[in-house]
C-alpha cells in the first residue's frame, strides 16, 4: 500500500531489505511535495478558455418515426444515474413501452451527443452519427440557453456534421494544427458522456495516423470517451481543437483506454464544403488497393514496404485511361509520397474532380510516371463480381514442380472474360505455392518481375533466377491482383 501510494503521488519508492540494527542504516527516499512534481499539467485555464464553446446536443424523434416497440432511453444509462444518485437529465425520464401517437404528439428523446461552436453566429460541428435520423435537435449552451438547431449538412464517410442555431455573439473555438501534434502530448476532451454536460477528461496522444478501416488518419488517445462524448472537441495544451471525438475501442461498450478522434484538418475540409454546398465532393481514380507487405517489397526489388498495391482497375476509369495496371504499386500522387495504402484514398479524395494529377508507379522492377484526370466519387458504386476461369489442360516441368505449380495457357475466351492480354492459369497449387497463398484458378500475370504470356515464359524467368532467391508472383484472382512470394529450394 505504501509503495503504491508513493508512486501514485509522483515520487519514488524503494524496497528495503531489513537488516540487523547494528548494520548500516538504509535511507528510504522521501516523496517530494506536490509543488515540486514536474510534468503534470493543470487544465483549469484550458477549461475556462474552451468550455464556453462546447455544447450539448439532444436528438428527438416523433412517434411516427419512433415505432411502437422498445422502451425509451438506454436502460443502462438510466441505471447509471439511479445507482449514483445523479439527477436524470431533462428529456430522459424513463417511460414504458411506446404507444402509437398522433402527428401532434410531442417529440420523444432519442439520444445525446456533444459539439463545439465554429462561428459566433451559431455554426456548430459534431459527428454525423449524433444527428443522423433525428427529427429535432436541441442544442444547450454552457450558460443553459437552449436552441433548436437545423442540419446544414452531414458526411457519413468522415462522420462529420455541421448544424446551425439562431444565435449571435457566441465564443468560437480556435482550430489547431494537427501536424504539430505529437505522440505523448497531453490532450483534453469536453463533452456530455451519458448526458453529463461539460464533463472534462484528459490523457495523452497514443498514436497518430491510426487506420481503423475508414480511410481516416485517426488520432488515438487514452482520454476517457463514453457514449455522449461523440462530436465533442479534442483539445491540445494551447487551447486549440485538434480533433473530434468519434469512436472508442471496447469489448464491453464502455471506455477501455482506447479512443479515436477525427483530425480537425480533415473535419474542417469537410465542413467547409458542407457550409458551401451542403454536400462533400471527392475525387476518385477507380482502383482497388491493398497494403504492400515486407516480403513482397523485398522480392520485387522495392526495398521497404510502401505505397499502395493496385489489386484491380475499373474499366474505363481514370486510372485505366492513364495506363494503371493491376499489380502496379503507386508510390506518389501529385508529388506526395504514399507510405501506407490508406494514404492514397485520402489524397485522391481531397483532390478536386477534373484536376490532372501525376502518379509515380512501380511496375516490374522500375518506376514510371503517369498522368491521371481525377473524376468525382459517386455516393455508391456497384460491386464488381469476380470472373471464374474455365478449366484448361495443365502443363508442368521440374522447375514448376519444385514450386508446387501446374500451369495452363489462357484461352482467348478467358482473356476476354478477365480483360487480360496475357497470363497463365494455375491448374493446381501445392506445397510451397499453396503456402504462399496461390490456388487453383489464379492467373499469373508476371513472375520474377517478368510478364508471362505462356508457360514457357514462366519457365524461362525461373531459369534466370538465383536458386536461393524467393520467387515473386503477380497474379489475378477474379478481378483482383495481388502478389505472392514463393520460398522453395530450387
C-alpha positions in Angstrom: 0.0 0.0 0.0 2.8 2.5 0.9 4.6 1.6 -2.3 1.5 2.2 -4.4 0.7 5.5 -2.6 4.2 6.8 -3.1 4.2 6.1 -6.8 0.7 7.5 -7.3 1.8 10.7 -5.6 4.5 11.1 -8.2 7.5 10.4 -6.0 9.9 7.5 -5.8 9.8 4.4 -3.7 12.3 1.7 -2.8 12.1 -1.9 -1.5 14.1 -2.1 1.7 15.6 -5.3 2.9 15.6 -5.3 6.7 19.0 -5.8 8.3 20.2 -6.1 12.0 20.1 -2.9 14.0 23.9 -2.9 14.0 24.1 -2.8 10.3 24.3 0.4 8.3 21.1 2.3 8.2 19.2 2.2 4.8 17.7 5.6 3.9 14.4 5.5 2.1 13.8 8.4 -0.4 11.0 10.6 0.6 8.1 11.7 -1.5 8.6 15.2 -2.9 5.9 17.8 -2.1 3.2 18.1 -4.8 4.5 21.6 -5.8 7.8 20.1 -6.9 6.3 17.5 -9.1 7.1 18.3 -12.8 5.2 17.4 -15.9 1.7 17.2 -14.5 -0.4 19.7 -16.4 -3.1 22.0 -15.0 -6.2 22.0 -17.2 -8.1 24.7 -15.3 -7.2 27.6 -17.6 -8.0 25.4 -20.7 -11.4 24.6 -19.3 -12.1 28.3 -18.8 -10.9 29.0 -22.3 -12.7 26.3 -24.3 -15.6 25.4 -22.0 -17.9 28.2 -23.2 -17.6 26.8 -26.8 -18.7 23.2 -26.1 -22.4 22.4 -26.4 -24.7 19.5 -25.5 -26.9 18.1 -28.4 -30.1 16.3 -27.7 -31.8 14.5 -30.5 -35.6 13.9 -30.6 -37.8 11.8 -32.8 -41.5 11.9 -33.4 -43.9 9.0 -32.7 -44.5 8.4 -36.4 -40.8 7.6 -36.9 -40.2 6.2 -33.4 -42.2 3.0 -33.9 -44.3 1.1 -31.4 -41.8 -1.2 -29.7 -39.0 -0.6 -27.3 -38.6 1.3 -24.1 -37.2 4.9 -24.0 -33.6 5.9 -23.5 -30.9 3.4 -22.9 -31.7 1.5 -19.8 -28.0 1.2 -18.8 -27.7 5.0 -18.8 -30.8 5.3 -16.6 -29.5 2.7 -14.2 -26.2 4.6 -14.0 -28.0 7.8 -12.9 -30.1 5.9 -10.3 -27.2 4.0 -8.8 -25.0 7.1 -8.2 -27.9 9.4 -7.2 -27.4 11.7 -10.2 -30.4 13.7 -11.3 -31.7 12.3 -14.7 -31.1 14.9 -17.4 -34.1 16.7 -18.9 -35.8 14.6 -21.6 -34.5 11.3 -20.3 -37.4 10.4 -17.9 -38.0 6.6 -18.2 -41.2 5.5 -19.8 -43.0 2.3 -20.6 -43.5 0.7 -24.0 -44.1 3.3 -26.6 -47.6 3.6 -27.9 -48.9 5.0 -31.2 -49.2 8.7 -31.1 -50.9 11.2 -33.3 -49.0 13.6 -35.6 -49.3 16.4 -33.0 -47.7 14.3 -30.3 -44.5 15.9 -28.7 -41.2 14.6 -30.0 -39.5 12.0 -27.8 -35.9 11.8 -26.6 -33.7 9.7 -28.9 -30.0 10.3 -27.9 -27.4 12.7 -26.6 -24.1 13.9 -28.0 -21.7 16.8 -28.0 -20.5 19.5 -30.3 -18.5 22.8 -30.4 -19.0 26.2 -31.8 -17.3 27.1 -35.1 -18.5 30.6 -35.5 -20.0 33.4 -33.4 -23.3 33.3 -35.4 -24.1 29.7 -34.4 -22.4 27.2 -36.7 -21.6 24.0 -34.7 -19.6 21.0 -35.6 -20.4 17.5 -34.4 -20.5 13.8 -35.6 -22.8 12.7 -38.3 -23.9 9.7 -36.3 -25.1 12.1 -33.5 -27.7 13.8 -35.7 -28.4 11.1 -38.2 -32.1 10.2 -38.2 -33.2 12.8 -35.7 -36.4 14.8 -36.3 -35.4 17.6 -34.0 -32.1 18.8 -32.5 -31.9 20.8 -29.2 -28.5 22.5 -28.5 -27.8 23.5 -24.9 -25.0 26.1 -24.3 -22.9 26.1 -21.2 -25.0 29.1 -19.9 -28.1 26.8 -20.1 -29.7 28.6 -23.0 -31.4 26.2 -25.4 -31.9 26.5 -29.2 -33.5 24.4 -31.9 -30.9 23.5 -34.5 -31.1 22.7 -38.2 -28.7 20.4 -40.0 -26.5 22.3 -42.5 -25.0 19.0 -43.9 -23.6 15.6 -42.9 -20.9 13.4 -44.3 -21.2 9.8 -43.2 -17.9 8.8 -44.8 -15.9 11.0 -42.3 -18.7 11.1 -39.6 -18.7 14.9 -39.7 -21.8 17.1 -39.4 -22.5 20.9 -39.2 -25.6 22.3 -37.6 -26.8 25.8 -37.1 -28.6 27.7 -34.3 -30.0 31.2 -34.5 -27.7 33.0 -32.1 -25.0 35.7 -32.1 -22.0 36.7 -30.0 -21.0 33.1 -29.3 -17.5 32.1 -28.4 -16.0 30.0 -31.2 -13.1 27.6 -30.7 -9.6 28.0 -32.1 -8.6 25.5 -34.7 -5.2 23.8 -34.1 -2.6 22.4 -36.4 -2.7 18.6 -36.4 0.8 18.4 -37.9 2.2 19.9 -34.7 0.5 17.3 -32.5 3.0 14.8 -31.1 2.6 11.3 -29.7 2.8 11.6 -25.9 1.4 15.1 -25.8 -1.3 15.9 -23.2 -4.8 16.5 -24.6 -8.2 17.2 -23.1 -11.8 16.4 -24.0 -15.0 18.2 -23.0 -18.4 16.6 -23.7 -21.6 15.1 -22.3 -20.9 11.4 -21.5 -24.1 9.7 -20.6 -25.8 13.2 -20.7 -23.5 14.6 -18.0 -22.9 18.0 -19.6 -19.5 19.8 -19.6 -17.6 16.8 -18.4 -13.8 17.2 -18.6 -11.4 14.3 -19.2 -7.7 14.2 -20.1 -5.0 11.9 -21.4 -2.2 11.7 -23.9 -2.0 11.1 -27.7 -1.3 7.4 -28.0 -0.8 7.4 -31.8 -1.4 9.4 -35.0 -2.4 8.3 -38.4 -4.2 5.3 -37.0 -6.1 3.3 -39.6 -9.4 1.8 -38.4 -10.6 0.8 -41.9 -12.4 4.1 -42.5 -9.6 5.7 -44.6 -9.3 8.4 -42.0 -6.0 9.0 -40.2 -7.5 8.9 -36.7 -5.8 10.3 -33.6 -5.7 7.6 -31.0 -5.7 8.8 -27.3 -6.3 7.3 -23.9 -8.7 10.1 -23.0 -11.8 8.7 -21.4 -14.6 8.8 -24.0 -18.0 7.4 -23.5 -21.4 7.5 -25.1 -22.4 11.1 -25.3 -18.9 12.4 -25.9 -19.3 11.9 -29.6 -18.9 15.1 -31.5 -17.0 16.9 -28.7 -13.6 18.5 -29.2 -10.2 17.1 -28.5 -8.1 20.0 -27.3 -4.3 20.5 -27.1 -2.5 22.3 -24.3 -2.7 25.6 -26.3 -6.5 25.5 -26.1 -6.9 24.6 -29.7 -9.2 22.0 -31.2 -7.2 19.2 -32.9 -9.9 16.6 -33.3 -13.5 15.5 -33.0 -14.0 12.6 -30.5 -15.8 10.0 -32.6 -15.1 6.3 -31.6 -13.9 4.0 -28.9 -12.4 0.6 -29.0 -14.2 -1.5 -26.5 -15.3 -5.1 -25.8 -17.8 -4.1 -23.2 -19.4 -1.0 -24.7 -17.6 1.3 -22.2 -14.3 3.1 -22.2 -11.2 0.8 -22.1 -8.4 3.2 -22.6 -8.5 3.5 -26.4 -10.4 6.3 -28.1 -10.2 7.8 -31.6 -10.7 11.4 -32.8 -11.1 12.7 -36.3 -8.2 15.1 -37.2 -9.5 18.6 -37.3 -7.9 19.4 -40.6 -10.0 16.6 -42.2 -13.1 17.8 -40.4 -12.7 21.4 -41.4 -12.1 20.4 -45.1 -15.4 18.6 -44.9 -17.3 21.3 -43.0 -16.2 24.0 -45.5 -17.9 22.0 -48.3 -21.0 21.3 -46.2 -21.3 25.0 -45.4 -20.8 26.0 -49.1 -23.0 23.4 -50.9 -24.5 21.1 -48.2 -22.5 18.1 -49.6 -19.0 16.8 -50.0 -17.3 16.3 -53.4 -14.5 13.8 -53.5 -12.1 12.6 -56.2 -11.7 9.1 -57.5 -9.5 7.3 -60.0 -11.0 3.8 -60.0 -8.6 1.5 -58.4 -8.9 -1.2 -55.7 -5.8 -1.2 -53.4 -4.1 -3.2 -50.7 -1.1 -2.8 -48.4 2.4 -3.8 -49.6 3.9 -6.5 -47.4 7.6 -6.7 -46.4 8.1 -10.0 -48.3 6.6 -8.6 -51.5 8.6 -5.4 -51.3 11.9 -7.3 -50.9 11.1 -9.9 -53.5 10.2 -7.4 -56.3 13.1 -5.0 -55.6 11.1 -2.3 -54.0 13.1 -2.4 -50.7 10.9 -1.0 -48.0 7.2 -1.8 -47.9 5.5 1.4 -49.0 2.9 2.6 -51.5 -0.5 1.2 -52.5 -0.7 -2.1 -54.3 -3.2 -1.9 -57.1 -5.4 -5.1 -56.9 -7.9 -4.0 -59.6 -8.6 -1.3 -62.1 -12.2 -0.4 -63.0 -12.9 -0.5 -66.8 -13.0 3.0 -68.4 -12.0 4.6 -65.1 -9.5 7.5 -64.9 -6.8 5.0 -63.8 -7.5 2.7 -66.7 -7.2 5.6 -69.1 -4.0 6.7 -67.5 -2.4 3.2 -68.0 -2.5 1.9 -64.5 -2.4 -1.9 -64.4 -3.3 -4.4 -61.7 -0.1 -5.2 -59.8 1.3 -1.7 -60.0 2.4 -0.1 -56.8 1.5 3.6 -56.6 4.4 5.4 -54.8 3.4 9.0 -55.2 0.3 11.0 -56.0 0.7 14.7 -57.0 4.2 14.6 -55.7 3.1 13.3 -52.2 4.7 10.1 -51.1 2.4 7.2 -50.1 3.7 5.5 -47.0 0.7 3.3 -46.4 -2.1 2.2 -48.8 -4.7 4.2 -46.8 -2.8 7.4 -47.7 -4.0 7.1 -51.4 -7.8 7.3 -50.9 -7.3 10.4 -48.7 -5.1 12.1 -51.3 -7.3 11.3 -54.2 -10.5 12.1 -52.2 -9.2 15.5 -51.4 -8.4 16.3 -55.0 -10.9 18.4 -56.9 -12.6 16.4 -59.7 -11.3 17.4 -63.1 -7.8 18.0 -61.8 -4.9 16.4 -63.7 -2.7 14.7 -61.2 0.7 13.0 -61.5 1.4 9.5 -60.3 4.6 7.5 -59.8 4.1 3.8 -60.1 6.5 0.8 -59.6 6.0 -1.9 -62.2 8.1 -4.9 -62.6 11.3 -3.5 -61.2 11.2 0.1 -62.4 9.3 3.3 -61.8 7.0 5.0 -64.3 5.4 8.4 -64.4 1.7 8.6 -65.3 -0.9 11.4 -65.5 -4.5 10.8 -64.4 -7.6 13.1 -64.6 -9.5 12.7 -61.3 -13.2 12.0 -61.6 -15.9 12.6 -59.0 -16.6 9.9 -56.4 -20.2 8.7 -56.7 -22.1 8.0 -53.4 -22.4 4.3 -54.0 -20.6 2.2 -56.6 -21.7 -1.2 -57.7 -19.6 -4.2 -56.6 -17.6 -5.8 -59.4 -18.0 -9.6 -59.4 -15.0 -11.8 -60.0 -15.0 -13.9 -63.1 -14.4 -17.6 -62.8 -11.8 -19.0 -65.2 -12.7 -22.2 -67.2 -10.6 -25.4 -66.8 -7.8 -25.9 -69.3 -5.1 -28.5 -70.0 -2.3 -28.4 -67.4 1.4 -28.3 -68.1 4.3 -28.8 -65.7 8.1 -29.2 -65.6 10.8 -29.8 -63.0 11.1 -26.1 -62.2 7.4 -25.8 -61.7 7.0 -29.0 -59.7 9.7 -27.7 -57.3 7.4 -24.7 -56.6 4.3 -26.9 -56.4 2.8 -25.5 -59.6 0.9 -26.9 -62.5 0.0 -24.3 -65.2 -2.2 -23.9 -68.2 -2.3 -21.5 -71.1 -5.2 -18.9 -71.1 -7.7 -19.4 -73.9 -9.0 -16.4 -75.9 -12.3 -16.6 -74.1 -10.6 -16.4 -70.7 -8.5 -13.4 -71.7 -11.6 -11.6 -72.9 -13.6 -12.5 -69.7 -10.8 -11.3 -67.4 -9.8 -8.3 -69.6 -6.2 -9.6 -69.8 -3.8 -9.5 -72.7 -1.7 -12.3 -71.4 -1.1 -14.7 -68.5 -1.2 -18.3 -67.5 -3.7 -20.1 -65.3 -2.8 -22.1 -62.2 -4.2 -25.6 -62.7 -3.0 -26.7 -59.3 -1.0 -25.3 -56.4 0.6 -27.5 -53.8 3.5 -27.3 -51.3 5.4 -24.0 -51.5 3.0 -22.4 -53.9 0.0 -23.2 -51.7 1.8 -22.0 -48.6 2.4 -18.7 -50.4 -1.4 -18.3 -50.9 -1.7 -19.4 -54.5 -4.6 -21.6 -55.5 -6.2 -23.3 -58.5 -7.8 -20.8 -60.9 -5.4 -17.9 -60.1 -3.9 -16.3 -63.2 -0.1 -15.5 -63.1 0.4 -12.2 -64.9 4.1 -11.8 -64.1 6.8 -13.8 -62.3 10.1 -12.5 -61.1 9.2 -9.1 -62.5 8.8 -10.6 -66.0 5.5 -10.6 -67.9 4.2 -14.1 -68.6 2.3 -14.8 -71.8 2.9 -18.5 -71.8 4.0 -21.4 -69.6 7.3 -21.3 -71.4 7.8 -17.6 -70.3 7.3 -18.7 -66.7 10.0 -21.4 -67.0 12.4 -19.0 -68.7 12.0 -16.4 -66.0 12.6 -19.1 -63.3 15.7 -20.3 -65.0 17.3 -16.8 -64.8 16.8 -16.5 -61.0 19.3 -17.4 -58.4 18.2 -20.7 -56.8 18.3 -19.3 -53.3 16.1 -16.3 -54.2 12.4 -16.2 -53.3 10.1 -16.1 -56.3 7.7 -13.1 -56.5 4.4 -13.8 -58.4 2.0 -11.2 -59.6 -1.4 -12.9 -60.1 -5.0 -12.2 -60.6 -7.8 -13.8 -58.6 -11.0 -12.8 -60.4 -10.9 -9.0 -60.8 -8.2 -8.5 -58.1 -4.5 -8.5 -58.5 -2.0 -9.3 -55.7 1.5 -10.6 -55.0 2.7 -13.8 -53.6 6.2 -14.8 -52.6 7.2 -18.5 -53.0 10.0 -19.7 -50.9 11.3 -23.1 -52.0 14.7 -24.8 -52.7 15.3 -24.9 -56.5 
